Amino acid sequence: MKNQPTPSPISLSPLAWALLAGLALIWGSSFLSNRAALTGADVFTVVFIRVAGGAVLLWLWVALRKIPVGRDPRILLHFTVMGLLNNAIPFTLIVWGQKHIDSGLASILNASTAIFGALIAAMVFRDERLSARKSLGIATGFAGVIVAIGPDALGGFDLTSAGQIAILGAATSYGFAGAYARFATRKMRPEVAAAGMLSAGALWTLPLMLVFDGVPTLDFAPSVWAALIWLAVGCSSLAYLLYYRILALAGAANLALVTLLIPPVAIVAGWAVYGERLGWAELIGFALLAVGLMILNRRPKSG
């Protein structure tokens, strides 16, 4: 019996790069929006309004476009898992983490999603195998995370280091989510996958909001409402339409590379609006993450 040929590695097309850039701009602004929303709303309230609002908008889009949803009962299980891994866990950890660290540092630590995504995808998919080049990229990226966190956080545990660990936990969850979504959404339209996932995320988050935050009064300041609306419309409904389109085009590991494009957006936005500044350790850490990205995405020479 002949050995089956090894699938060719998935690479990024110009369209995929363009979609990644658009997604990075949207999600880069989410760190700023989270900070604004937290001035008037609690953590689980922010997450619930974000995912529930995004779900409503996407289901309206699905209904208006008469997009078929499918009748396979397993679709509900897929929605449930994706809503947990891609929404409930990471959104909560990121929003809570931003209560204790600046948005720029949060975006840098979140960039480790590209590293976790490549590592997890390599263990699951034959066409995303972990080569020596990818191993070097992952190692370089992890070095960047360690440098960005800094020795102070590693030497003691406080709310700042806990906030950093929370963001890394979110990045890990995103890594598993990308791999699971590539398997689970092969026969789904992007609009349906995003709407179902956000709906499940809202169901996961609703009881947590009621227990820990209580019923929201909704008497938020206009700036808080603006942030919440953008989180729902732009950072959830629109972003996940792009997310699943990129997943289909480029695979789970390449999709995770978007998190390495996000920090410049978040850092500039945090500096412009809140005057946030980052030290050399954080900037060097991000540079190492960027080098890891270039190594991961470098195409081997043919010949």
C-alpha positions in Angstrom: 0.0 0.0 0.0 1.4 3.3 -1.1 1.9 6.1 1.4 -0.6 8.9 1.0 1.0 12.2 -0.2 1.5 14.8 2.4 -0.9 17.7 1.9 0.7 21.0 0.7 1.0 23.6 3.5 -1.7 26.3 3.5 -0.3 29.7 2.6 -1.7 33.2 2.7 -3.1 34.7 -0.5 -3.2 38.5 -1.1 -7.0 38.3 -0.3 -6.3 36.5 3.0 -3.7 39.1 3.9 -6.1 42.0 3.1 -8.9 40.3 5.3 -6.3 39.8 8.1 -5.4 43.5 8.0 -9.1 44.5 8.2 -9.7 42.1 11.1 -6.6 43.5 12.9 -7.9 47.0 12.6 -11.3 46.0 14.0 -9.9 43.9 16.9 -7.2 46.3 17.6 -9.9 48.9 18.5 -11.6 46.4 20.8 -9.0 46.9 23.5 -9.7 50.6 23.6 -13.5 49.9 23.5 -13.2 47.5 26.4 -11.4 50.1 28.5 -14.1 52.7 27.7 -16.9 50.2 28.4 -15.4 49.2 31.8 -15.8 52.8 33.0 -19.5 52.2 33.4 -20.2 48.5 33.1 -19.0 45.4 34.8 -17.0 42.6 33.2 -19.7 40.1 32.4 -22.1 42.8 31.4 -19.7 44.1 28.8 -19.1 40.5 27.5 -22.8 39.7 27.4 -23.9 42.8 25.6 -21.1 42.3 23.1 -21.9 38.7 22.1 -25.7 39.0 22.5 -25.8 42.2 20.3 -23.5 40.6 17.7 -25.7 37.5 17.6 -28.9 39.4 17.1 -27.4 41.4 14.2 -26.0 38.3 12.5 -29.2 36.3 12.8 -31.1 39.3 11.3 -28.6 39.2 8.4 -29.0 35.4 8.0 -32.8 35.8 7.9 -32.8 38.7 5.5 -30.5 36.9 3.1 -32.4 33.6 3.6 -29.1 31.8 4.3 -29.7 28.1 5.0 -28.8 27.1 8.6 -28.7 23.3 8.2 -30.5 20.6 10.1 -27.7 18.5 11.4 -28.2 18.2 15.2 -24.5 18.3 15.8 -24.5 21.9 14.8 -25.8 22.9 18.2 -22.8 21.1 19.9 -20.4 22.9 17.6 -22.0 26.3 18.4 -21.8 25.5 22.1 -18.1 24.6 22.0 -17.1 27.5 19.8 -19.1 30.0 21.9 -17.2 28.8 25.0 -13.7 28.7 23.4 -14.0 31.7 21.1 -16.2 34.1 23.1 -17.1 33.3 26.7 -13.7 32.3 28.0 -11.4 34.7 26.1 -13.6 37.8 26.1 -14.1 37.5 29.9 -10.4 37.0 30.5 -9.4 39.9 28.3 -11.9 42.3 29.7 -11.0 41.3 33.3 -7.3 41.5 32.5 -7.7 45.0 31.1 -9.0 46.2 34.5 -5.4 45.7 35.7 -3.1 46.2 32.7 -3.0 48.7 29.9 -4.6 48.0 26.5 -1.2 48.0 24.7 0.4 45.3 26.9 -2.9 43.3 26.7 -2.7 43.3 22.9 0.9 42.2 23.0 0.2 39.3 25.3 -2.9 38.5 23.2 -0.6 38.2 20.2 0.7 35.0 21.6 -2.5 33.5 20.1 -0.5 33.1 16.9 2.0 30.9 18.7 -0.6 28.8 20.5 -2.6 28.6 17.3 0.3 27.3 15.3 1.2 24.8 18.0 -2.3 23.4 18.4 -3.1 23.3 14.7 0.1 21.4 14.1 -1.1 18.7 16.5 -4.4 18.4 14.7 -4.1 19.0 11.0 -1.6 17.3 8.6 -1.4 20.4 6.3 -0.4 22.6 9.3 2.4 20.4 10.6 5.1 21.7 13.0 8.3 21.9 11.0 11.7 23.0 12.3 11.0 26.5 10.9 7.7 26.7 12.7 9.3 25.4 15.9 11.8 28.2 15.8 9.0 30.7 15.2 7.1 29.4 18.2 10.2 29.5 20.4 10.9 33.1 19.3 7.3 34.1 20.0 7.3 32.6 23.5 10.6 34.4 24.2 8.7 37.6 23.2 5.9 36.8 25.7 8.4 36.3 28.5 10.2 39.5 27.8 6.9 41.5 27.6 5.7 40.1 30.9 9.0 41.0 32.6 10.8 39.5 35.6 8.7 41.4 38.1 5.5 39.6 37.1 7.4 36.3 37.1 8.8 36.9 40.6 5.6 37.7 42.4 1.8 37.4 42.0 -0.4 40.5 42.1 -3.3 41.9 40.2 -1.0 43.0 37.4 0.6 39.6 36.9 -2.9 38.0 37.3 -4.1 40.3 34.5 -1.3 39.2 32.3 -2.0 35.5 33.0 -5.6 36.1 32.1 -4.7 37.5 28.7 -2.4 34.5 28.1 -5.3 32.2 29.1 -7.5 34.0 26.5 -4.8 33.5 23.9 -4.7 29.8 24.6 -8.5 29.5 24.4 -8.4 31.3 21.0 -5.8 28.8 19.8 -8.0 25.8 20.6 -11.0 27.7 19.1 -9.3 28.2 15.8 -8.5 24.5 15.4 -11.9 23.4 16.5 -13.7 25.8 14.2 -11.7 24.7 11.2 -13.1 21.2 11.8 -16.6 22.1 12.9 -17.4 24.8 10.3 -16.3 23.1 7.1 -19.9 22.9 5.8 -21.3 26.0 7.4 -21.7 29.5 5.9 -19.5 32.1 7.7 -22.7 34.0 8.7 -24.3 31.0 10.3 -21.1 29.9 12.1 -20.6 33.4 13.6 -24.2 33.8 14.6 -24.5 30.4 16.2 -21.2 30.9 18.0 -22.1 34.3 19.4 -25.5 33.0 20.5 -23.9 30.2 22.5 -21.4 32.7 23.9 -24.3 34.8 25.1 -25.9 31.7 26.8 -22.6 30.9 28.5 -22.2 34.5 29.8 -25.8 35.3 30.8 -25.9 33.4 34.1 -22.5 34.7 35.0 -23.6 38.3 34.5 -26.8 37.8 36.5 -24.9 36.1 39.4 -21.9 38.4 39.6 -23.0 41.7 38.1 -26.8 41.6 38.5 -29.4 42.8 36.0 -27.8 45.8 34.1 -29.6 49.1 34.6 -28.6 50.2 31.1 -28.2 53.9 32.3 -24.7 54.1 30.9 -23.0 57.2 29.8 -23.0 57.9 26.0 -19.3 57.0 25.8 -20.0 53.6 27.4 -22.9 52.9 25.1 -20.7 53.9 22.1 -18.0 51.4 23.2 -20.6 48.6 23.8 -22.3 49.2 20.4 -18.9 49.1 18.6 -18.0 45.9 20.4 -21.2 44.3 19.3 -21.4 45.6 15.7 -17.8 45.9 14.7 -15.8 43.7 17.0 -18.3 40.8 17.0 -20.7 40.6 14.1 -18.5 42.1 11.4 -15.2 40.7 12.7 -16.4 37.2 12.9 -17.7 37.3 9.3 -14.1 38.1 8.4 -12.8 35.5 10.9 -14.6 32.5 9.3 -13.8 33.7 5.8 -10.1 33.8 6.6 -10.3 30.4 8.3 -11.7 28.9 5.1 -9.1 30.5 3.0 -5.9 30.1 5.1 -6.4 27.6 7.9 -6.3 27.9 11.7 -2.6 28.7 12.2 -2.6 31.5 9.6 -5.8 32.9 11.0 -4.1 33.2 14.4 -1.5 35.4 12.9 -4.0 38.3 13.0 -3.2 38.7 16.7 0.4 39.7 15.8 -1.1 42.5 13.6 -3.3 43.9 16.4 -0.8 45.3 18.9 0.3 48.3 16.7 -3.4 49.3 16.3 -4.1 48.9 20.1 -0.9 50.6 21.1 -1.4 53.7 18.9 -5.1 53.9 20.0 -4.2 53.6 23.7 -1.5 56.3 23.3 -3.8 58.7 21.4 -6.9 58.4 23.7 -5.5 57.5 27.1 -1.9 58.5 26.9 -0.7 54.9 27.6 3.0 54.4 27.3 4.9 51.1 27.0 8.5 50.5 28.1 11.4 48.9 26.3 10.6 45.5 27.7 7.2 45.4 26.2 8.4 46.8 22.8 11.2 44.3 22.6 8.8 41.5 23.5 6.5 42.6 20.7 9.5 42.8 18.3 10.3 39.1 19.2 6.7 38.2 18.6 6.9 39.9 15.2 10.0 38.0 14.3 8.3 34.8 15.3 5.5 35.7 12.9 7.9 36.2 10.0 9.5 32.9 10.7 6.2 31.1 10.9 4.9 32.6 7.7 8.1 32.3 5.7 7.6 30.1 2.6 10.2 27.4 2.1 12.2 27.8 -1.1 11.2 25.5 -3.9 13.7 23.7 -6.0 
